[in-house]
Every structure is written in C-alpha cells, then in structure tokens.
C-alpha cells in the first residue's frame, strides 16, 4: 500500500468518526420547542346548546271513518287545502249481515204493530163518530197509531243506515261522506279507491283516510341532554335552522320542557317544544330536520384567551406568559381565575391585564 492510499484511508476514517461524533452530539442536545402565542382579547362569549329535532304542525289530525266499508271516491289529494266539514272521500257501506238481519226484523215487527194500530184506530174512530166512546179514548187510539208510524220510520231509517250508511231523515249528515274536522293542508292520503276501511272503536284505531294539519302554526320538537336541561326555562328565545333551507333562520320561543326523561343510547334526554314565529314569505314542510340553538349563558365584553392556552390542575387554572423570545421562548407561569367558556375561548376574570402574551399549543415542526 503506497503512502497516498494510507493517507486517504486515514482521512476517510477520521471523517466517519467526526461525522458520528457530531451526529451523536446533536442528538444529545435538548430539542427547542416553539409554541404559538396569543394576545388576550375583549369579546362577547356565549355558551350554547345545539339540539337536533324536526319541524311539526301544532295541530295534526287523522281523519277516520265513522263506518266500515270500501273507499268509493276520493275528492282530495295530498298537498291540497281543505276547509272544516269539506268532503274528502266517500265510503260505500258493506252491510254487516247480523246488523242487516236485525234491521229487517225490526221493519217487519214495526209493520205488524202499525197494521194492528191502524185497525184498532179505525174501529175506535167508527165508535167515536157514533158517539159510543169518549174523545179521550179516541185520542189514545190516535196516539197509538202515530207511535206505530214513528217506530216504522225509525226502523226504515235504521235499515237504510245499515245498507247505505245514510240517514233518510238527515242525508246531509251521512256517515258515508268523510269530512275534514279542521281547516288545513292535507299532508297524506294513505288510502286508494277500492281499499277497505274500518271505523275507530274501543278495539282498534280505525283506518286513517287523510292526515290534515294547520301549517300556519308550527313547532320544533327535539331532545336536550340532562346535563343541560337545568339551564333552560320556558320562554327562552330559540334560533331554528333548517337543513333544507340553508340560509333561513327562524325565531322561536321555548314553550315546553318534559318533566320526565327518556333513555336514548344510554343517555337521559328530555323532550322540548318551541313555538316558531313563521314569516309569511317562507313555506315550511312538515317533518323538516332542524337544529335549535339555545343560549345557556352569556358574557359581554370580557377578557378572553383561547381555552387551549389554559392549564388546569385540580381546582386551579394557569397560563404561561411570554418573558423572552430570543434566543428561545421563555415563559412565566401565572395563576388565573376563569369564567365562561364557549368551547374555543374562555373568560379570564383575574390574573391578566390584557397586554400580556400567553403561550398556546406547540407549533408543528416542518
């Protein structure tokens, strides 16, 4: 090996040794951490609760038939306005055989009684005209005949109701004509012509022929967590935002807080309702998903710092005030008293004057 090669090899070994030494030296030095810094700000803070729910009409009515039968005609469809007592549908009656038989038997009995009363009255009338009986006896015979005729009329009326669902004495109040019970918008007509329907009674709810609602009176219905329900009271203002109408904000007033919780996904929730003040130029549909914002606490023009700048230890709170930035940042620990937080910023009641610079979170190294 010549002299030049030996020198080159020695230089290479020295370079490797020095490089390793420098690398290990650098690794042994403490890393300089750089933090974000913030100036305290005077601002308004609000602690809010955002509640999910939906928009509903205050008055929503299911229209059900008073008789069982088959839908013969539909006069209205969903989306149309309807007035109280306006006809929505017509039902064709399918007579119950037991009721029909009973009504027919009542007709036969009434006919027998009326014929008997007529014959009896004719005999009494002849005797009265011959002055063989008193006027009082004549009046009793006439009364018995009129009662028999009235019973026949009632029996015929009952038979017609069983067969057709229509009263002969008052066809206007026919139970075959299904009428709206309120003024409003028809939200749904879940039946079609030809569908069978049953009346509502103590054994079943009956068939809904139409759902009608007053869409001028709307409410927001949602649920609030038990951790926040103690901070809300009836009469509080509520701001409603609707997902389908991105730029629309509606004012509402909290009018109901359930006295009893229901468990949902392992958490106790209380139902709330808020009455919505609906502008004339906005159309809201029933069932819209919506969010309600309630202001639980508010503080105006208070000194604040980002909540990430606060260090909490037990019941105490601290910030770190910048004392030097060259050659590296240095901070002084300062006890503070905190107040309201909106989740991003927090009120500082004591401990800062507002001119300090406080430490935030660590900056990411690029």
Secondary structure per residue as TSV (DSSP state, phi and psi in degrees):
chain	resnum	aa	ss	phi	psi
A	1	X	-	360.0	125.5
A	2	X	-	-79.9	173.5
A	3	X	H	-64.1	-38.1
A	4	X	H	-65.5	-39.6
A	5	X	H	-66.1	-40.1
A	6	X	H	-62.8	-41.0
A	7	X	H	-65.0	-42.9
A	8	X	H	-64.0	-41.6
A	9	X	H	-64.7	-40.9
A	10	X	H	-65.6	-39.1
A	11	X	H	-63.8	-39.4
A	12	X	H	-65.2	-43.1
A	13	X	H	-62.8	-42.4
A	14	X	H	-62.6	-40.5
A	15	X	H	-63.8	-42.9
A	16	X	H	-63.3	-43.4
A	17	X	H	-62.3	-46.9
A	18	X	H	-65.5	-38.5
A	19	X	H	-64.1	-42.9
A	20	X	H	-63.8	-43.1
A	21	X	H	-60.4	-43.7
A	22	X	H	-66.6	-38.8
A	23	X	H	-63.1	-45.6
A	24	X	H	-67.3	-33.5
A	25	X	H	-65.6	-45.1
A	26	X	H	-62.8	-41.6
A	27	X	H	-65.9	-28.8
A	28	X	H	-78.7	-15.5
A	29	X	S	-77.0	139.7
A	30	X	-	-64.0	137.5
A	31	X	-	-74.0	135.7
A	32	X	-	-82.8	120.3
A	33	X	-	-97.0	132.1
A	34	X	-	-112.2	131.3
A	35	X	E	-109.9	151.2
A	36	X	E	-69.6	151.4
A	37	X	E	-126.0	153.5
A	38	X	E	-139.2	146.1
A	39	X	E	-97.3	131.6
A	40	X	-	-56.5	143.6
A	41	X	E	-124.8	148.0
A	42	X	E	-94.5	122.7
A	43	X	E	-156.8	170.5
A	44	X	E	-90.7	137.6
A	45	X	E	-118.6	144.6
A	46	X	E	-134.9	135.9
A	47	X	E	-103.1	116.4
A	48	X	E	-117.5	161.4
A	49	X	E	-123.9	129.3
A	50	X	E	-104.7	119.7
A	51	X	E	-114.8	129.5
A	52	X	E	-91.2	145.7
A	53	X	E	-172.2	-150.8
A	54	X	E	-150.1	164.2
A	55	X	E	-92.5	133.2
A	56	X	E	-136.5	150.5
A	57	X	E	-71.5	145.0
A	58	X	S	-65.8	-42.3
A	59	X	-	-113.9	109.4
A	60	X	E	-129.5	124.2
A	61	X	E	-122.8	133.9
A	62	X	E	-92.0	119.6
A	63	X	E	-87.5	122.0
A	64	X	E	-123.1	153.1
A	65	X	-	-77.3	157.3
A	66	X	S	-95.8	-3.3
A	67	X	S	-138.2	161.6
A	68	X	-	-93.8	147.6
A	69	X	E	172.1	-150.1
A	70	X	E	-126.2	138.3
A	71	X	E	-64.5	115.9
A	72	X	E	-91.5	-39.7
A	73	X	E	-147.7	147.2
A	74	X	E	-119.6	125.0
A	75	X	-	-101.3	-12.8
A	76	X	-	-132.9	160.4
A	77	X	-	-137.0	166.7
A	78	X	T	-58.9	138.9
A	79	X	T	99.3	-11.1
A	80	X	-	-92.5	149.0
A	81	X	E	-80.7	150.1
A	82	X	E	-142.8	145.0
A	83	X	-	-97.3	158.6
A	84	X	T	-58.7	134.9
A	85	X	T	74.4	3.5
A	86	X	-	-75.4	140.5
A	87	X	E	-75.7	129.3
A	88	X	E	-101.6	-38.0
A	89	X	E	-153.8	165.8
A	90	X	E	-124.8	135.2
A	91	X	E	-110.7	132.2
A	92	X	E	-91.8	126.1
A	93	X	E	-77.0	136.4
A	94	X	-	-107.3	103.5
A	95	X	-	-60.7	139.9
A	96	X	-	-78.0	125.4
A	97	X	H	-59.8	-36.2
A	98	X	H	-67.1	-44.8
A	99	X	H	-66.6	-38.4
A	100	X	H	-64.3	-43.9
A	101	X	H	-62.6	-40.6
A	102	X	H	-65.6	-41.0
A	103	X	H	-66.8	-39.4
A	104	X	H	-66.8	-38.8
A	105	X	H	-64.3	-36.2
A	106	X	H	-66.0	-36.1
A	107	X	H	-63.5	-46.2
A	108	X	H	-61.2	-44.5
A	109	X	H	-65.7	-40.7
A	110	X	H	-64.4	-36.8
A	111	X	H	-65.9	-42.0
A	112	X	H	-61.7	-46.6
A	113	X	H	-64.5	-37.9
A	114	X	H	-69.4	-40.7
A	115	X	H	-62.3	-42.6
A	116	X	H	-63.8	-42.5
A	117	X	H	-65.8	-34.7
A	118	X	H	-67.0	-44.9
A	119	X	H	-63.4	-41.5
A	120	X	H	-64.8	-38.5
A	121	X	H	-70.3	-39.7
A	122	X	H	-59.7	-40.1
A	123	X	H	-66.3	-43.4
A	124	X	H	-66.0	-36.7
A	125	X	H	-64.1	-43.6
A	126	X	H	-62.1	-43.4
A	127	X	H	-64.2	-36.0
A	128	X	H	-69.7	-39.9
A	129	X	H	-66.7	-28.6
A	130	X	T	-87.0	2.4
A	131	X	T	60.9	37.4
A	132	X	-	-96.8	-15.9
A	133	X	S	-130.2	165.2
A	134	X	-	-80.7	162.9
A	135	X	H	-62.3	-31.5
A	136	X	H	-63.3	-42.6
A	137	X	H	-64.9	-35.8
A	138	X	H	-64.7	-42.7
A	139	X	H	-64.9	-37.6
A	140	X	H	-64.1	-40.3
A	141	X	H	-65.2	-41.3
A	142	X	H	-66.0	-37.9
A	143	X	H	-64.6	-40.7
A	144	X	H	-63.8	-38.4
A	145	X	H	-66.9	-42.5
A	146	X	H	-64.8	-36.7
A	147	X	H	-64.9	-39.2
A	148	X	H	-66.0	-40.0
A	149	X	H	-65.1	-39.8
A	150	X	H	-65.1	-39.2
A	151	X	H	-65.0	-37.0
A	152	X	H	-65.1	-40.1
A	153	X	H	-63.5	-42.6
A	154	X	H	-65.0	-40.9
A	155	X	H	-63.9	-42.0
A	156	X	H	-65.2	-39.6
A	157	X	H	-63.0	-43.3
A	158	X	H	-64.3	-39.4
A	159	X	H	-64.6	-39.3
A	160	X	H	-68.9	-34.9
A	161	X	H	-65.1	-42.5
A	162	X	H	-65.5	-39.7
A	163	X	H	-78.2	-45.8
A	164	X	H	-116.5	-14.2
A	165	X	S	76.6	14.9
A	166	X	-	-122.7	133.0
A	167	X	-	-84.3	130.6
A	168	X	S	-67.2	-29.8
A	169	X	S	-81.2	-23.1
A	170	X	-	-150.3	76.8
A	171	X	G	-65.1	-22.2
A	172	X	G	-66.1	-27.4
A	173	X	G	-96.8	29.9
A	174	X	-	-58.4	133.7
A	175	X	T	-79.7	-7.1
A	176	X	T	-79.1	-17.7
A	177	X	E	-95.4	115.0
A	178	X	E	-90.0	118.2
A	179	X	E	-112.4	151.1
A	180	X	-	-71.8	142.9
A	181	X	S	-96.6	-7.4
A	182	X	S	-143.4	163.6
A	183	X	S	-79.0	139.0
A	184	X	E	168.1	-166.0
A	185	X	E	-103.6	135.8
A	186	X	E	-78.1	113.9
A	187	X	E	-84.1	-32.3
A	188	X	E	-158.9	141.7
A	189	X	-	-125.3	92.0
A	190	X	-	-79.9	2.4
A	191	X	-	-114.0	163.0
A	192	X	-	-127.6	162.3
A	193	X	T	-58.2	130.1
A	194	X	T	101.8	-16.5
A	195	X	-	-69.4	142.1
A	196	X	E	-80.6	142.0
A	197	X	E	-131.5	152.0
A	198	X	-	-126.2	150.8
A	199	X	-	-77.8	159.2
A	200	X	-	-83.7	132.0
A	201	X	-	-148.6	-167.8
A	202	X	S	-71.1	-12.4
A	203	X	S	-100.2	-22.9
A	204	X	-	-151.0	164.9
A	205	X	-	-81.3	-13.6
A	206	X	-	82.6	168.0
A	207	X	-	-89.8	129.8
A	208	X	E	-81.4	121.6
A	209	X	E	-90.8	-33.9
A	210	X	E	-157.3	153.1
A	211	X	E	-114.3	123.1
A	212	X	E	-121.0	138.4
A	213	X	E	-140.8	148.4
A	214	X	-	-86.6	102.9
A	215	X	T	-83.5	5.0
A	216	X	T	-88.0	-10.8
A	217	X	S	-124.6	100.3
A	218	X	E	-114.1	153.9
A	219	X	E	-132.4	155.5
A	220	X	E	-99.3	133.1
A	221	X	E	-122.6	127.3
A	222	X	E	-155.1	-170.8
A	223	X	E	-131.1	138.3
A	224	X	E	-116.6	143.4
A	225	X	E	-70.3	152.1
A	226	X	H	-64.0	-22.8
A	227	X	H	-71.7	-16.9
A	228	X	H	-116.9	-13.1
A	229	X	H	-63.9	-27.2
A	230	X	T	-70.5	-13.5
A	231	X	T	-97.3	-3.2
A	232	X	-	-110.2	148.8
A	233	X	-	-136.8	154.5
A	234	X	T	-63.4	139.0
A	235	X	T	100.6	-9.7
A	236	X	-	-65.8	143.9
A	237	X	E	-72.6	146.7
A	238	X	E	-133.4	138.2
A	239	X	E	-105.6	123.6
A	240	X	E	-105.8	128.9
A	241	X	E	-120.4	139.1
A	242	X	E	-113.8	128.8
A	243	X	T	-59.8	-37.4
A	244	X	T	-75.9	-16.4
A	245	X	E	-125.2	85.0
A	246	X	E	-58.6	-38.7
A	247	X	E	-96.1	3.4
A	248	X	E	-91.4	127.0
A	249	X	E	-120.8	125.2
A	250	X	E	-112.1	140.9
A	251	X	E	-87.3	142.1
A	252	X	E	-146.3	167.3
A	253	X	E	-128.2	126.7
A	254	X	E	-65.6	123.1
A	255	X	E	-122.1	-10.1
A	256	X	E	-151.9	133.9
A	257	X	E	-129.4	122.0
A	258	X	-	-62.2	135.9
A	259	X	S	-77.4	-7.6
A	260	X	S	-129.7	137.3
A	261	X	-	-86.1	155.4
A	262	X	E	-123.6	143.2
A	263	X	E	-86.2	126.6
A	264	X	E	-134.8	118.3
A	265	X	T	53.8	39.9
A	266	X	T	82.2	1.7
A	267	X	E	-120.8	145.5
A	268	X	E	-81.9	125.5
A	269	X	E	-122.4	144.5
A	270	X	E	-115.0	129.7
A	271	X	E	-72.6	139.8
A	272	X	E	-128.9	156.2
A	273	X	E	-134.2	141.5
A	274	X	E	-131.3	132.5
A	275	X	E	-80.9	126.7
A	276	X	E	-93.8	133.5
A	277	X	-	-87.5	105.2
A	278	X	-	-93.8	119.1
A	279	X	-	-65.9	154.0
A	280	X	T	-69.7	-26.5
A	281	X	T	-92.7	10.4
A	282	X	-	-121.6	132.3
A	283	X	-	-103.9	121.0
A	284	X	-	-111.5	135.4
A	285	X	-	-100.5	146.3
A	286	X	T	-65.1	133.2
A	287	X	T	96.1	0.1
A	288	X	-	-56.7	135.1
A	289	X	E	-71.9	141.3
A	290	X	E	-150.1	161.0
A	291	X	E	-119.6	140.7
A	292	X	E	-115.9	127.5
A	293	X	E	-105.6	122.4
A	294	X	E	-113.0	132.0
A	295	X	E	-86.4	108.5
A	296	X	E	-81.9	-39.5
A	297	X	E	-144.9	154.4
A	298	X	E	-147.3	139.9
A	299	X	E	-136.7	126.4
A	300	X	E	-101.9	136.1
A	301	X	E	50.4	60.5
A	302	X	E	-116.0	156.0
A	303	X	E	-75.6	129.7
A	304	X	E	-135.2	156.3
A	305	X	E	-134.9	161.5
A	306	X	E	-58.9	139.3
A	307	X	G	-62.2	-26.2
A	308	X	G	-67.2	-15.6
A	309	X	G	-84.3	-5.9
A	310	X	-	-95.3	136.2
A	311	X	E	-108.9	122.5
A	312	X	E	-103.6	128.9
A	313	X	E	-133.9	106.9
A	314	X	T	62.9	-126.3
A	315	X	T	-92.6	4.2
A	316	X	E	-105.1	154.5
A	317	X	E	-129.5	143.8
A	318	X	E	-138.6	153.5
A	319	X	E	-125.5	165.2
A	320	X	E	-115.9	117.6
A	321	X	E	-93.4	133.0
A	322	X	E	-69.1	126.0
A	323	X	E	-112.0	-24.3
A	324	X	E	-158.6	148.0
A	325	X	-	-125.5	-3.6
A	326	X	S	-128.3	130.7
A	327	X	S	-77.4	-14.1
A	328	X	S	-142.5	164.1
A	329	X	-	-70.1	137.3
A	330	X	E	-130.5	142.6
A	331	X	E	-132.4	154.2
A	332	X	E	-117.6	132.0
A	333	X	E	-75.4	133.3
A	334	X	E	-134.7	126.3
A	335	X	E	-75.0	140.0
A	336	X	E	-136.4	161.2
A	337	X	E	-110.1	124.4
A	338	X	E	-101.7	160.6
A	339	X	E	-128.4	-126.5
A	340	X	E	-70.4	141.6
A	341	X	E	-126.1	140.9
A	342	X	-	-103.3	10.9
A	343	X	S	97.9	-22.0
A	344	X	S	-116.1	-45.5
A	345	X	E	-118.8	154.0
A	346	X	E	-133.7	142.9
A	347	X	E	-74.0	136.6
A	348	X	E	-108.7	112.5
A	349	X	E	-84.4	-44.4
A	350	X	E	-141.4	155.6
A	351	X	S	112.4	-22.0
A	352	X	-	-130.3	148.7
A	353	X	-	-101.7	-16.0
A	354	X	S	110.5	-13.7
A	355	X	-	-99.3	-6.1
A	356	X	-	-74.4	163.8
A	357	X	E	-114.9	125.2
A	358	X	E	-111.4	153.7
A	359	X	E	-77.2	137.8
A	360	X	E	-107.8	-143.2
A	361	X	E	-84.2	162.2
A	362	X	E	-68.4	136.8
A	363	X	-	-75.1	145.7
A	364	X	-	-75.2	133.9
A	365	X	-	-80.9	128.8
A	366	X	-	-89.3	360.0
